[in-house]
Amino acid sequence: MNLLFIILLSAWALGWVFLPLTFWRDNLRGNAKNWPGVIVMRRGLDCPGAVWAQEFYEARRGWRWLPVSVPALMLGRFIPRLDFWRRYQELMGHEVEVWAEKAFSGADPHRVRLREADALTRYPAFKKWTAAEIYAAMEERAPDARKFVERHWRKIQRMETER
């Protein structure tokens, strides 16, 4: 039992360094998908680095909090109003995308945030939220999202050219 615990703990710790793994597909529905430690991206995106930054944040957070994230995500899947975990993750992840896109193309954060807030209204976790409420919640996370993009800029830049 101790050996199994050590193996699992070691694998989890190695994931902090080496994950997420990124796979590129031509026929993916949507821009990208992520699971704890894994990202699948669609080729041909306008700003793949920004999309990858969002997915990177979400996949990395999912991996780091794996013992908590899986039960929390399952709870939210069956009871959307209790999907606090996905809401937090998506708000921060999409705000990371706002700042990564600004860094790559000089895009106006207000315009990008409006687009992302509108997209989030279609997520089950935001069923009763308006785009204005989502926008405000994303905007609150702007300082942390900017710091995340700055801290991981080298990795994010590499993905812009990986297409």
JOQUIWO-V986460 format. One record per residue. N is the residue number from 1. RES is the residue in one letter. SS is DSSP state (H for helix, E for strand, - for the rest). Layout:
n = [N:N]
res = [RES:RES]
ss = [SS:SS]
This chain:
n = [1:2:3:4:5:6:7:8:9:10:11:12:13:14:15:16:17:18:19:20:21:22:23:24:25:26:27:28:29:30:31:32:33:34:35:36:37:38:39:40:41:42:43:44:45:46:47:48:49:50:51:52:53:54:55:56:57:58:59:60:61:62:63:64:65:66:67:68:69:70:71:72:73:74:75:76:77:78:79:80:81:82:83:84:85:86:87:88:89:90:91:92:93:94:95:96:97:98:99:100:101:102:103:104:105:106:107:108:109:110:111:112:113:114:115:116:117:118:119:120:121:122:123:124:125:126:127:128:129:130:131:132:133:134:135:136:137:138:139:140:141:142:143:144:145:146:147:148:149:150:151:152:153:154:155:156:157:158:159:160:161:162:163]
res = [M:N:L:L:F:I:I:L:L:S:A:W:A:L:G:W:V:F:L:P:L:T:F:W:R:D:N:L:R:G:N:A:K:N:W:P:G:V:I:V:M:R:R:G:L:D:C:P:G:A:V:W:A:Q:E:F:Y:E:A:R:R:G:W:R:W:L:P:V:S:V:P:A:L:M:L:G:R:F:I:P:R:L:D:F:W:R:R:Y:Q:E:L:M:G:H:E:V:E:V:W:A:E:K:A:F:S:G:A:D:P:H:R:V:R:L:R:E:A:D:A:L:T:R:Y:P:A:F:K:K:W:T:A:A:E:I:Y:A:A:M:E:E:R:A:P:D:A:R:K:F:V:E:R:H:W:R:K:I:Q:R:M:E:T:E:R]
ss = [-:H:H:H:H:H:H:H:H:H:H:H:H:H:H:H:H:H:-:-:E:E:E:E:E:-:-:-:-:-:-:E:E:E:E:-:-:E:E:E:E:E:-:-:-:-:-:H:H:H:H:H:H:H:H:H:H:H:H:H:H:H:H:H:-:H:H:H:H:H:H:H:H:H:H:H:H:H:-:H:H:H:-:H:H:H:H:H:H:H:H:H:H:H:H:H:H:H:H:H:H:H:H:H:H:-:-:-:H:H:H:H:H:H:H:H:H:H:H:H:-:-:-:H:H:H:-:-:-:-:H:H:H:H:H:H:H:H:H:H:-:H:H:H:H:H:H:H:H:H:H:-:H:H:H:H:H:H:H:H:-:-:-]
